[in-house]
């Protein structure tokens, strides 16, 4: 299968690299620095199971998506509209488009922009780009896919590549399950520049985490969302299983980039306003991260 990856950051490089390593024709669409390194040396995958340079095509031009049977959209949530416009001329009618993005409404926004089906997916992986063309994997790697005509085939292809995939009929609930965990940790990790395991040891932090989670759950219920799991157990498990991990929001902030906080705590605040549910703690986290972003943001040249 030819597989395109729109947005060759940490998530896109992990899944694209795993599929390329399994023998599929993969093209990564990404930033110049990463593309140049990958074209020169291959994608260096530093994972928990192996370390190797994986040969994979890379380009800065979305035209590289032409002929792809499946396209994984892995851009930041705020870049979805631009990505849709750039992908549109190069997608065949039968191309399966999958959203591997943070937040809960990316697939719906892409679908509206492109006027074609988009399969939502929930990503459970801890990765970062340690340098140009250098992927560092910290843990996990499974996906949860929404049900679609092509989901079972993609599930089988991913499984053969070492990527476990579950197909769910309640992907909206799973997206909210993950959103709640992200709302609990991403902003706090960004503000403090600390990993999850250290954050939870802070005085009164568990109370703050509880407040964030309770607000998210109240908004989800008011929005008619059926959660799949106990949200507090999920939050506790992350600090236990990924104690050394800092959030993607913290990484963006440290690099002077705009983060996805508008689509995490910001989304909860916006939906709370629309549904009449107070979200003061999520509002405070969102406001503080945005202040820090504005203070630290630099031109995005990488």
Backbone as CSV, one residue per row, in Angstrom:
resi,resn,N_x,N_y,N_z,CA_x,CA_y,CA_z,C_x,C_y,C_z
1,UNK,0.839,-1.191,0.000,0.000,0.000,0.000,0.878,1.246,0.000
2,UNK,0.466,2.271,-0.759,1.117,3.574,-0.649,0.373,4.366,0.414
3,UNK,1.126,4.875,1.375,0.551,5.592,2.509,1.202,6.968,2.590
4,UNK,0.390,7.998,2.646,0.890,9.351,2.798,0.720,9.813,4.238
5,UNK,1.668,10.599,4.697,1.590,11.183,6.040,1.685,12.687,5.891
6,UNK,0.595,13.371,6.169,0.564,14.828,6.101,0.896,15.368,7.489
7,UNK,2.113,15.894,7.634,2.554,16.376,8.929,3.530,15.406,9.561
8,UNK,4.779,15.461,9.109,5.786,14.497,9.575,6.486,15.016,10.821
9,UNK,5.692,15.195,11.891,6.238,15.469,13.201,6.414,14.163,13.947
10,UNK,6.350,14.230,15.266,6.627,13.040,16.072,5.614,11.929,15.825
11,UNK,4.329,12.273,15.789,3.299,11.251,15.573,3.372,10.712,14.150
12,UNK,3.439,11.600,13.172,3.493,11.166,11.783,4.708,10.328,11.471
13,UNK,5.860,10.717,12.026,7.082,9.949,11.776,7.038,8.587,12.454
14,UNK,6.417,8.500,13.619,6.357,7.200,14.286,5.526,6.217,13.459
15,UNK,4.299,6.592,13.132,3.441,5.650,12.413,3.891,5.468,10.964
16,UNK,4.320,6.544,10.324,4.852,6.408,8.974,6.098,5.556,8.950
17,UNK,6.966,5.750,9.938,8.191,4.954,10.013,7.917,3.485,10.261
18,UNK,6.973,3.185,11.137,6.630,1.787,11.411,6.074,1.109,10.158
19,UNK,5.239,1.814,9.410,4.660,1.236,8.192,5.718,1.089,7.099
20,UNK,6.622,2.057,6.978,7.714,1.956,5.996,8.632,0.794,6.355
21,UNK,8.901,0.646,7.625,9.771,-0.451,8.087,9.166,-1.813,7.753
22,UNK,7.837,-1.869,7.675,7.160,-3.119,7.339,7.069,-3.343,5.837
23,UNK,7.600,-2.412,5.054,7.670,-2.626,3.617,6.682,-1.838,2.784
24,UNK,5.876,-0.999,3.396,4.922,-0.209,2.624,5.608,1.014,2.017
25,UNK,5.045,1.500,0.934,5.547,2.710,0.286,4.965,3.905,1.023
26,UNK,5.786,4.576,1.785,5.328,5.691,2.626,6.008,6.972,2.181
27,UNK,5.243,8.061,2.143,5.827,9.372,1.890,5.444,10.293,3.039
28,UNK,6.443,10.925,3.630,6.248,11.860,4.728,6.273,13.281,4.188
29,UNK,5.231,14.056,4.470,5.186,15.463,4.072,5.482,16.294,5.315
30,UNK,6.612,17.005,5.309,7.015,17.687,6.531,7.821,18.943,6.285
31,UNK,8.446,19.405,7.350,9.235,20.631,7.328,10.586,20.379,6.652
32,UNK,11.171,21.440,6.063,12.414,21.262,5.307,13.540,20.595,6.082
33,UNK,13.762,20.972,7.334,14.890,20.411,8.082,14.753,18.899,8.248
34,UNK,13.523,18.453,8.561,13.303,17.014,8.734,13.388,16.286,7.393
35,UNK,12.785,16.883,6.371,12.795,16.261,5.050,14.222,16.088,4.545
36,UNK,15.038,17.105,4.695,16.428,17.018,4.223,17.192,15.920,4.952
37,UNK,17.008,15.823,6.263,17.707,14.795,7.036,17.225,13.399,6.661
38,UNK,15.914,13.252,6.450,15.355,11.940,6.119,15.778,11.508,4.726
39,UNK,15.791,12.441,3.782,16.242,12.105,2.425,17.706,11.706,2.420
40,UNK,18.495,12.345,3.271,19.949,12.082,3.300,20.274,10.776,4.037
41,UNK,19.700,10.592,5.216,20.112,9.490,6.088,19.024,8.467,6.381
42,UNK,17.792,8.741,5.934,16.672,7.925,6.383,16.128,8.490,7.688
43,UNK,14.981,7.998,8.109,14.390,8.403,9.380,15.025,7.587,10.492
44,UNK,15.713,8.263,11.416,16.319,7.540,12.536,15.260,7.336,13.613
45,UNK,14.898,6.078,13.841,13.887,5.715,14.824,14.570,5.138,16.060
46,UNK,14.489,5.881,17.132,15.034,5.461,18.419,13.840,5.062,19.294
47,UNK,13.507,3.781,19.260,12.321,3.303,19.960,12.721,2.432,21.143
48,UNK,11.708,1.974,21.870,11.966,1.112,23.021,12.370,-0.298,22.589
49,UNK,12.099,-0.643,21.322,12.413,-1.990,20.858,13.573,-2.044,19.871
50,UNK,13.834,-0.951,19.162,14.901,-0.977,18.162,15.398,0.439,17.895
51,UNK,16.591,0.508,17.319,17.171,1.766,16.864,17.743,1.535,15.476
52,UNK,17.197,2.232,14.505,17.697,2.039,13.141,17.279,3.196,12.241
53,UNK,17.992,3.344,11.145,17.619,4.298,10.105,16.662,3.597,9.145
54,UNK,15.479,4.140,8.985,14.459,3.559,8.121,14.377,4.384,6.844
55,UNK,14.538,3.717,5.723,14.452,4.404,4.444,12.989,4.684,4.115
56,UNK,12.677,5.960,3.897,11.301,6.365,3.624,11.349,7.648,2.808
57,UNK,10.424,7.799,1.869,10.369,9.010,1.052,9.879,10.176,1.896
58,UNK,10.385,11.356,1.614,9.980,12.558,2.336,9.973,13.737,1.383
59,UNK,9.053,14.669,1.615,8.930,15.829,0.740,8.280,16.975,1.505
60,UNK,8.555,18.193,1.070,7.856,19.354,1.600,6.614,19.657,0.777
61,UNK,6.436,18.964,-0.342,5.360,19.242,-1.297,4.210,18.246,-1.108
62,UNK,3.005,18.722,-0.754,1.866,17.812,-0.588,1.525,17.014,-1.843
63,UNK,2.055,17.405,-3.006,1.820,16.625,-4.219,2.356,15.209,-4.076
64,UNK,3.256,14.995,-3.111,3.766,13.646,-2.862,2.696,12.679,-2.400
65,UNK,1.530,13.204,-2.005,0.423,12.337,-1.560,-0.294,11.661,-2.730
66,UNK,-0.031,12.102,-3.945,-0.731,11.525,-5.097,-0.509,10.033,-5.180
67,UNK,-1.589,9.311,-5.392,-1.506,7.863,-5.518,-1.609,7.122,-4.197
68,UNK,-1.659,7.844,-3.089,-1.754,7.176,-1.787,-3.146,6.598,-1.585
69,UNK,-3.186,5.346,-1.154,-4.471,4.718,-0.847,-4.999,5.160,0.509
70,UNK,-4.079,5.491,1.400,-4.435,5.984,2.732,-3.556,7.187,3.046
71,UNK,-4.151,8.216,3.628,-3.402,9.383,4.088,-3.693,9.591,5.569
72,UNK,-2.628,9.674,6.357,-2.734,9.953,7.782,-2.469,11.435,7.987
73,UNK,-3.455,12.171,8.464,-3.280,13.591,8.713,-2.817,13.775,10.153
74,UNK,-1.592,14.240,10.319,-0.964,14.338,11.642,-0.514,15.754,11.964
75,UNK,-1.080,16.739,11.296,-0.686,18.118,11.565,-1.280,18.584,12.883
76,UNK,-0.742,19.677,13.426,-1.311,20.289,14.620,-2.759,20.700,14.341
77,UNK,-3.571,20.685,15.388,-4.995,20.989,15.220,-5.218,22.345,14.559
78,UNK,-4.417,23.340,14.920,-4.578,24.668,14.344,-4.190,24.764,12.890
79,UNK,-3.506,23.738,12.376,-3.072,23.733,10.975,-3.996,22.914,10.080
80,UNK,-5.119,22.460,10.641,-6.001,21.573,9.883,-6.571,22.189,8.630
81,UNK,-7.018,23.442,8.704,-7.628,24.085,7.539,-6.616,24.236,6.401
82,UNK,-5.401,24.663,6.747,-4.362,24.808,5.724,-3.998,23.454,5.132
83,UNK,-3.894,22.430,5.994,-3.569,21.093,5.502,-4.644,20.575,4.556
84,UNK,-5.906,20.828,4.892,-6.998,20.386,4.027,-6.871,21.018,2.644
85,UNK,-6.601,22.321,2.606,-6.472,23.006,1.320,-5.291,22.469,0.517
86,UNK,-4.193,22.147,1.209,-3.000,21.657,0.511,-3.170,20.214,0.044
87,UNK,-3.896,19.403,0.799,-4.106,18.003,0.425,-5.125,17.840,-0.691
88,UNK,-6.149,18.669,-0.689,-7.326,18.471,-1.538,-7.019,18.135,-2.997
89,UNK,-6.095,18.850,-3.674,-5.884,18.549,-5.096,-5.227,17.198,-5.355
90,UNK,-4.705,16.568,-4.324,-3.879,15.377,-4.525,-4.517,14.088,-3.998
91,UNK,-5.733,14.194,-3.485,-6.406,13.015,-2.931,-7.330,12.403,-3.968
92,UNK,-7.190,11.114,-4.187,-8.098,10.414,-5.097,-9.441,10.210,-4.406
93,UNK,-10.457,9.946,-5.206,-11.800,9.767,-4.642,-11.842,8.617,-3.648
94,UNK,-11.028,7.584,-3.889,-11.062,6.397,-3.030,-10.059,6.453,-1.879
95,UNK,-9.275,7.524,-1.777,-8.279,7.614,-0.711,-8.946,7.639,0.651
96,UNK,-8.457,6.809,1.564,-8.949,6.800,2.943,-8.152,7.838,3.730
97,UNK,-8.842,8.813,4.290,-8.196,9.876,5.048,-8.483,9.672,6.530
98,UNK,-7.413,9.639,7.332,-7.539,9.368,8.762,-6.923,10.527,9.533
99,UNK,-7.645,11.021,10.536,-7.152,12.108,11.384,-6.484,11.536,12.625
100,UNK,-5.154,11.733,12.733,-4.382,11.331,13.917,-3.933,12.609,14.615
101,UNK,-4.872,13.282,15.268,-4.612,14.604,15.826,-5.175,14.712,17.242
102,UNK,-4.593,15.605,18.023,-5.118,15.891,19.348,-6.429,16.651,19.242
103,UNK,-7.242,16.572,20.301,-8.528,17.244,20.286,-9.626,16.300,19.842
104,UNK,-10.862,16.800,19.855,-12.000,15.904,19.617,-12.761,16.182,18.323
105,UNK,-12.476,17.294,17.643,-13.297,17.648,16.482,-12.507,17.805,15.188
106,UNK,-11.266,17.317,15.165,-10.438,17.488,13.969,-11.001,16.766,12.754
107,UNK,-11.435,15.531,12.941,-11.978,14.777,11.805,-13.201,15.480,11.232
108,UNK,-14.063,15.987,12.100,-15.266,16.684,11.634,-14.910,17.953,10.875
109,UNK,-13.889,18.685,11.349,-13.495,19.915,10.664,-12.838,19.620,9.317
110,UNK,-12.006,18.566,9.274,-11.418,18.170,7.995,-12.493,17.705,7.015
111,UNK,-13.455,16.949,7.522,-14.527,16.428,6.670,-15.337,17.577,6.075
112,UNK,-15.610,18.591,6.888,-16.365,19.742,6.384,-15.555,20.518,5.345
113,UNK,-14.255,20.663,5.587,-13.408,21.421,4.666,-13.218,20.717,3.335
114,UNK,-13.161,19.374,3.376,-12.855,18.597,2.171,-14.087,17.992,1.509
115,UNK,-15.227,18.044,2.209,-16.471,17.457,1.699,-16.282,15.991,1.318
116,UNK,-15.619,15.250,2.227,-15.391,13.825,2.013,-15.231,13.172,3.385
117,UNK,-15.448,11.849,3.479,-15.343,11.184,4.778,-13.917,11.244,5.338
118,UNK,-13.825,11.454,6.632,-12.554,11.426,7.351,-12.752,10.528,8.572
119,UNK,-11.869,9.555,8.734,-11.977,8.612,9.842,-11.252,9.178,11.065
120,UNK,-11.939,9.338,12.183,-11.250,9.806,13.387,-10.448,8.685,14.031
121,UNK,-9.322,9.048,14.620,-8.493,8.070,15.326,-8.004,8.686,16.631
122,UNK,-7.812,7.829,17.615,-7.236,8.253,18.896,-5.833,7.670,18.959
123,UNK,-4.865,8.531,19.232,-3.450,8.149,19.211,-2.944,7.993,20.639
124,UNK,-2.364,6.839,20.919,-1.798,6.587,22.245,-0.306,6.295,22.086
125,UNK,0.485,7.340,21.960,1.926,7.151,21.809,2.648,8.345,22.418
126,UNK,3.782,8.084,23.026,4.633,9.146,23.571,5.886,9.219,22.720
127,UNK,6.017,10.284,21.936,7.150,10.438,21.030,7.581,11.897,21.000
128,UNK,8.753,12.140,20.468,9.215,13.500,20.211,10.222,13.447,19.073
129,UNK,10.396,14.593,18.411,11.463,14.727,17.437,12.680,15.254,18.189
130,UNK,13.692,14.408,18.323,14.883,14.772,19.090,15.849,15.620,18.275
131,UNK,15.608,15.727,16.982,16.438,16.505,16.077,15.929,16.279,14.666
132,UNK,16.482,16.953,13.677,16.030,16.743,12.299,16.122,15.270,11.890
133,UNK,15.001,14.702,11.489,14.977,13.310,11.059,15.220,12.296,12.148
134,UNK,15.139,12.699,13.415,15.445,11.817,14.548,14.217,11.700,15.439
135,UNK,13.561,10.545,15.383,12.382,10.269,16.201,12.790,9.539,17.469
136,UNK,12.316,10.031,18.607,12.548,9.340,19.877,11.200,8.886,20.435
137,UNK,11.092,7.589,20.665,9.851,6.962,21.138,9.979,6.653,22.622
138,UNK,9.015,7.152,23.420,9.064,6.954,24.871,8.130,5.850,25.364
139,UNK,7.140,5.482,24.554,6.253,4.423,25.013,4.947,4.348,24.241
140,UNK,4.304,3.212,24.387,3.019,2.880,23.771,3.105,2.988,22.248
141,UNK,1.973,3.131,21.581,2.002,3.175,20.123,0.729,2.672,19.471
142,UNK,-0.294,2.386,20.282,-1.519,1.842,19.704,-2.431,2.948,19.175
143,UNK,-3.366,2.549,18.334,-4.359,3.447,17.763,-5.754,2.901,18.015
144,UNK,-6.724,3.795,18.114,-8.136,3.419,18.110,-8.772,4.127,16.931
145,UNK,-9.391,3.356,16.042,-9.988,3.885,14.816,-11.497,3.885,14.897
146,UNK,-12.101,4.900,14.293,-13.529,4.858,14.095,-13.880,3.821,13.029
147,UNK,-15.072,3.307,13.101,-15.517,2.305,12.125,-15.735,2.971,10.761
148,UNK,-15.242,2.314,9.708,-15.421,2.792,8.344,-15.196,1.607,7.410
149,UNK,-15.559,1.730,6.116,-15.337,0.615,5.188,-13.881,0.179,5.087
150,UNK,-12.936,1.087,5.305,-11.531,0.715,5.173,-10.820,0.432,6.479
151,UNK,-11.524,0.539,7.592,-10.854,0.433,8.893,-10.273,-0.953,9.151
152,UNK,-11.001,-1.995,8.778,-10.509,-3.352,9.051,-9.234,-3.649,8.267
153,UNK,-9.170,-3.184,7.029,-7.958,-3.409,6.244,-6.778,-2.659,6.847
154,UNK,-7.001,-1.397,7.243,-5.923,-0.630,7.848,-5.502,-1.252,9.175
155,UNK,-6.444,-1.777,9.911,-6.131,-2.459,11.172,-5.177,-3.621,10.934
156,UNK,-5.441,-4.418,9.904,-4.595,-5.573,9.607,-3.201,-5.138,9.160
157,UNK,-3.134,-4.100,8.337,-1.841,-3.600,7.856,-1.009,-3.071,9.022
158,UNK,-1.649,-2.317,9.905,-0.936,-1.762,11.060,-0.474,-2.866,12.005
159,UNK,-1.324,-3.853,12.240,-0.955,-4.944,13.140,0.294,-5.656,12.629
160,UNK,0.364,-5.873,11.318,1.533,-6.536,10.740,2.790,-5.674,10.848
161,UNK,2.588,-4.364,11.024,3.719,-3.442,11.157,4.082,-3.190,12.618
162,UNK,3.421,-3.881,13.532,3.727,-3.710,14.956,2.976,-2.577,15.613
163,UNK,1.867,-2.172,14.998,1.034,-1.100,15.551,-0.340,-1.678,15.875
164,UNK,-0.634,-1.915,17.148,-1.949,-2.455,17.501,-3.054,-1.436,17.234
165,UNK,-4.154,-1.885,16.631,-5.273,-1.007,16.310,-6.570,-1.648,16.792
166,UNK,-7.388,-0.859,17.465,-8.731,-1.264,17.860,-9.726,-0.428,17.074
167,UNK,-10.803,-1.041,16.611,-11.878,-0.319,15.931,-13.025,-0.147,16.919
168,UNK,-13.506,1.088,17.055,-14.521,1.390,18.066,-15.746,2.021,17.436
169,UNK,-16.921,1.700,18.016,-18.148,2.357,17.589,-18.455,3.563,18.483
170,UNK,-17.563,3.856,19.429,-17.715,5.045,20.274,-16.400,5.827,20.284
171,UNK,-15.952,6.208,19.100,-14.685,6.929,19.010,-14.811,8.323,19.631
172,UNK,-16.015,8.891,19.621,-16.204,10.201,20.253,-15.909,10.112,21.749
173,UNK,-16.366,9.039,22.385,-16.081,8.853,23.799,-14.601,8.649,24.054
174,UNK,-13.932,7.901,23.168,-12.495,7.661,23.319,-11.697,8.950,23.124
175,UNK,-12.133,9.784,22.181,-11.459,11.069,21.971,-11.593,11.957,23.206
176,UNK,-12.749,11.931,23.832,-12.940,12.694,25.063,-12.154,12.083,26.224
177,UNK,-12.059,10.764,26.276,-11.218,10.123,27.303,-9.803,10.691,27.244
178,UNK,-9.275,10.762,26.029,-7.906,11.271,25.867,-7.845,12.779,26.106
179,UNK,-8.863,13.502,25.643,-8.891,14.949,25.847,-8.800,15.291,27.333
180,UNK,-9.511,14.548,28.166,-9.509,14.826,29.600,-8.113,14.640,30.180
181,UNK,-7.416,13.576,29.768,-6.037,13.367,30.233,-5.145,14.506,29.760
182,UNK,-5.305,14.906,28.500,-4.498,16.008,27.973,-4.786,17.316,28.707
183,UNK,-6.055,17.560,29.016,-6.400,18.776,29.741,-5.789,18.769,31.141
184,UNK,-5.709,17.592,31.742,-5.155,17.487,33.089,-3.665,17.795,33.116
185,UNK,-2.925,17.302,32.129,-1.459,17.369,32.207,-0.789,18.353,31.259
186,UNK,-1.329,18.526,30.044,-0.578,19.279,29.038,-0.268,20.698,29.472
187,UNK,-1.286,21.404,29.960,-1.067,22.779,30.366,-0.158,22.901,31.566
188,UNK,-0.359,22.067,32.568,0.493,22.113,33.762,1.936,21.778,33.414
189,UNK,2.138,20.819,32.533,3.483,20.464,32.104,4.120,21.621,31.339
190,UNK,3.320,22.334,30.541,3.837,23.470,29.783,4.215,24.621,30.703
191,UNK,3.360,24.928,31.648,3.595,26.052,32.554,4.832,25.810,33.418
192,UNK,4.981,24.567,33.890,6.086,24.251,34.809,7.315,23.710,34.108
193,UNK,7.150,23.224,32.841,8.211,22.535,32.106,8.709,21.316,32.894
194,UNK,7.747,20.634,33.524,8.058,19.448,34.318,7.338,18.225,33.756
195,UNK,7.907,17.022,33.972,7.241,15.786,33.537,6.094,15.413,34.475
196,UNK,5.258,14.508,33.994,4.036,14.155,34.711,4.306,13.623,36.117
197,UNK,5.304,12.761,36.239,5.586,12.151,37.534,5.997,13.165,38.584
198,UNK,6.641,14.242,38.166,7.030,15.306,39.101,5.845,16.205,39.426
199,UNK,5.033,16.488,38.436,3.874,17.361,38.629,2.967,16.840,39.746
200,UNK,2.675,15.534,39.714,1.701,14.998,40.673,2.220,14.997,42.107
201,UNK,3.502,15.224,42.280,4.060,15.280,43.631,3.945,16.671,44.245
202,UNK,3.524,17.660,43.485,3.417,19.022,43.988,2.287,19.177,44.987
203,UNK,2.471,20.099,45.901,1.455,20.351,46.920,0.150,20.821,46.273
204,UNK,-0.948,20.196,46.636,-2.298,20.546,46.176,-2.536,20.298,44.689
205,UNK,-1.562,19.717,43.989,-1.733,19.499,42.554,-2.842,18.488,42.274
206,UNK,-2.949,17.463,43.098,-4.007,16.470,42.871,-5.388,17.115,42.940
207,UNK,-5.557,18.113,43.800,-6.834,18.820,43.873,-7.093,19.591,42.587
208,UNK,-6.048,20.231,42.058,-6.189,20.945,40.786,-6.539,19.977,39.660
209,UNK,-5.856,18.832,39.620,-6.148,17.825,38.598,-7.600,17.353,38.710
210,UNK,-8.063,17.142,39.928,-9.446,16.724,40.157,-10.418,17.762,39.611
211,UNK,-10.130,19.045,39.877,-11.003,20.113,39.395,-11.045,20.143,37.870
212,UNK,-9.871,19.985,37.231,-9.825,19.963,35.765,-10.671,18.813,35.225
213,UNK,-10.470,17.629,35.797,-11.190,16.440,35.334,-12.689,16.595,35.548
214,UNK,-13.096,17.072,36.721,-14.530,17.213,37.014,-15.202,18.185,36.046
215,UNK,-14.513,19.272,35.717,-15.078,20.216,34.754,-15.223,19.584,33.374
216,UNK,-14.193,18.860,32.948,-14.239,18.191,31.632,-15.384,17.187,31.569
217,UNK,-15.534,16.401,32.617,-16.599,15.396,32.650,-17.970,16.066,32.592
218,UNK,-18.131,17.157,33.312,-19.412,17.867,33.301,-19.748,18.384,31.903
219,UNK,-18.736,18.916,31.204,-18.960,19.405,29.838,-19.284,18.247,28.902
220,UNK,-18.528,17.152,29.015,-18.773,15.991,28.156,-20.195,15.464,28.341
221,UNK,-20.627,15.349,29.573,-21.985,14.843,29.830,-23.041,15.788,29.271
222,UNK,-22.828,17.092,29.449,-23.779,18.063,28.912,-23.815,18.027,27.391
223,UNK,-22.705,17.575,26.788,-22.606,17.497,25.331,-23.072,16.148,24.785
224,UNK,-23.560,15.294,25.667,-24.077,13.996,25.229,-23.018,12.964,24.927
225,UNK,-21.829,13.134,25.464,-20.720,12.204,25.203,-20.755,11.070,26.227
226,UNK,-20.618,9.855,25.738,-20.535,8.671,26.605,-19.065,8.270,26.719
227,UNK,-18.480,8.520,27.885,-17.082,8.178,28.096,-16.918,6.668,28.184
228,UNK,-15.741,6.184,27.770,-15.486,4.743,27.755,-14.844,4.236,29.036
229,UNK,-14.216,5.135,29.789,-13.430,4.693,30.941,-13.561,5.707,32.068
230,UNK,-13.103,5.311,33.252,-13.093,6.214,34.395,-12.019,7.275,34.171
231,UNK,-12.375,8.548,34.045,-11.384,9.573,33.684,-10.313,9.769,34.746
232,UNK,-10.665,9.655,36.013,-9.663,9.856,37.056,-8.649,8.719,37.069
233,UNK,-9.106,7.493,36.829,-8.171,6.368,36.739,-7.210,6.575,35.575
234,UNK,-7.710,7.079,34.455,-6.841,7.365,33.311,-5.781,8.395,33.670
235,UNK,-6.177,9.450,34.376,-5.241,10.513,34.748,-4.174,9.973,35.702
236,UNK,-4.583,9.202,36.670,-3.611,8.629,37.607,-2.649,7.677,36.902
237,UNK,-3.170,6.917,35.940,-2.343,5.925,35.246,-1.230,6.578,34.433
238,UNK,-1.510,7.740,33.838,-0.494,8.399,33.012,0.722,8.792,33.840
239,UNK,0.501,9.357,35.014,1.631,9.751,35.858,2.427,8.535,36.311
240,UNK,1.747,7.409,36.448,2.409,6.184,36.900,3.171,5.505,35.768
241,UNK,2.612,5.496,34.577,3.220,4.767,33.464,4.170,5.623,32.629
242,UNK,4.026,6.950,32.673,4.892,7.852,31.906,5.427,8.954,32.807
243,UNK,6.092,8.614,33.901,6.511,9.643,34.861,7.528,10.630,34.305
244,UNK,8.326,10.227,33.328,9.354,11.103,32.787,8.928,11.890,31.565
245,UNK,7.681,11.742,31.143,7.219,12.378,29.913,6.764,13.812,30.168
246,UNK,7.212,14.739,29.336,6.642,16.083,29.308,5.652,16.154,28.145
247,UNK,4.712,17.060,28.246,3.638,17.109,27.253,4.102,17.743,25.945
248,UNK,3.349,17.457,24.885,3.632,18.107,23.595,3.453,19.612,23.711
249,UNK,2.536,20.040,24.562,2.340,21.475,24.784,3.587,22.088,25.414
250,UNK,4.190,21.383,26.371,5.435,21.863,26.990,6.547,21.947,25.956
251,UNK,6.632,20.944,25.069,7.668,20.944,24.035,7.467,22.109,23.066
252,UNK,6.211,22.365,22.680,5.931,23.491,21.789,6.318,24.811,22.453
253,UNK,5.949,24.952,23.714,6.235,26.190,24.427,7.738,26.424,24.535
254,UNK,8.480,25.370,24.843,9.936,25.484,24.988,10.597,25.884,23.673
255,UNK,9.970,25.514,22.546,10.537,25.823,21.229,9.973,27.106,20.625
256,UNK,9.157,27.819,21.389,8.599,29.068,20.904,7.524,28.906,19.864
257,UNK,6.838,27.753,19.861,5.783,27.488,18.880,4.410,27.631,19.507
258,UNK,3.416,27.906,18.670,2.031,27.893,19.119,1.622,26.453,19.415
259,UNK,1.025,26.235,20.561,0.633,24.883,20.966,-0.817,24.596,20.553
260,UNK,-1.311,23.459,20.983,-2.693,23.066,20.703,-3.614,23.327,21.890
261,UNK,-3.228,24.215,22.802,-4.011,24.426,24.010,-5.430,24.904,23.707
262,UNK,-5.623,25.630,22.588,-6.973,26.070,22.204,-7.891,24.890,21.928
263,UNK,-7.302,23.764,21.531,-8.094,22.584,21.170,-8.154,21.572,22.316
264,UNK,-7.537,21.909,23.433,-7.561,21.050,24.627,-8.387,21.770,25.695
265,UNK,-7.746,22.398,26.670,-8.500,23.132,27.689,-9.371,24.218,27.059
266,UNK,-8.871,24.846,25.995,-9.653,25.876,25.315,-10.947,25.344,24.739
267,UNK,-10.916,24.120,24.228,-12.133,23.513,23.691,-13.138,23.266,24.801
268,UNK,-12.661,22.791,25.945,-13.554,22.539,27.085,-14.198,23.847,27.545
269,UNK,-13.411,24.919,27.585,-13.946,26.224,27.971,-15.029,26.672,26.990
270,UNK,-14.750,26.552,25.688,-15.699,26.991,24.667,-16.987,26.186,24.714
271,UNK,-16.869,24.860,24.845,-18.071,24.032,24.921,-18.829,24.286,26.223
272,UNK,-18.079,24.537,27.300,-18.725,24.870,28.561,-19.545,26.143,28.453
273,UNK,-18.994,27.153,27.796,-19.734,28.399,27.591,-21.002,28.141,26.780
274,UNK,-20.880,27.336,25.734,-22.036,27.059,24.874,-23.118,26.265,25.602
275,UNK,-22.703,25.428,26.544,-23.642,24.530,27.233,-24.016,25.015,28.626
276,UNK,-23.462,26.139,29.045,-23.788,26.670,30.366,-23.124,25.934,31.511
277,UNK,-21.931,25.368,31.265,-21.195,24.634,32.295,-19.961,25.444,32.688
278,UNK,-19.804,25.831,33.965,-18.636,26.607,34.379,-17.350,25.779,34.291
279,UNK,-16.275,26.421,33.825,-14.976,25.736,33.704,-13.843,26.658,34.156
280,UNK,-13.866,27.151,35.385,-12.878,28.150,35.812,-11.434,27.649,35.838
281,UNK,-11.203,26.391,36.210,-9.823,25.908,36.300,-9.260,25.681,34.899
282,UNK,-10.047,25.089,34.009,-9.606,24.932,32.626,-9.372,26.296,31.974
283,UNK,-10.210,27.281,32.305,-10.045,28.630,31.759,-8.713,29.226,32.221
284,UNK,-8.371,29.024,33.488,-7.117,29.569,34.012,-5.911,28.920,33.336
285,UNK,-5.946,27.587,33.181,-4.847,26.880,32.514,-4.692,27.383,31.083
286,UNK,-5.799,27.493,30.373,-5.773,27.957,28.985,-5.188,29.363,28.899
287,UNK,-5.641,30.268,29.774,-5.168,31.650,29.734,-3.678,31.745,30.044
288,UNK,-3.196,30.980,31.018,-1.786,31.035,31.395,-0.889,30.515,30.274
289,UNK,-1.284,29.406,29.656,-0.474,28.867,28.554,-0.435,29.850,27.389
290,UNK,-1.563,30.471,27.077,-1.573,31.446,25.982,-0.676,32.640,26.294
291,UNK,-0.662,33.094,27.543,0.229,34.185,27.928,1.690,33.801,27.728
292,UNK,2.046,32.597,28.159,3.423,32.133,27.999,3.783,31.957,26.531
293,UNK,2.836,31.483,25.731,3.084,31.339,24.287,3.413,32.698,23.665
294,UNK,2.594,33.689,23.986,2.798,35.015,23.398,4.141,35.605,23.822
295,UNK,4.580,35.289,25.045,5.843,35.823,25.540,7.050,35.149,24.921
296,UNK,6.884,33.871,24.549,8.048,33.079,24.113,8.059,32.757,22.626
297,UNK,6.986,33.085,21.929,6.878,32.627,20.542,7.948,33.245,19.674
298,UNK,8.562,32.414,18.828,9.586,32.862,17.884,9.174,32.428,16.481
299,UNK,9.754,33.019,15.435,9.426,32.590,14.072,9.693,31.090,13.895
300,UNK,8.760,30.400,13.273,8.865,28.947,13.105,9.701,28.652,11.870
301,UNK,10.985,28.410,12.083,11.890,28.243,10.934,12.350,26.813,10.738
302,UNK,11.899,25.872,11.615,12.398,24.506,11.479,11.374,23.597,10.860
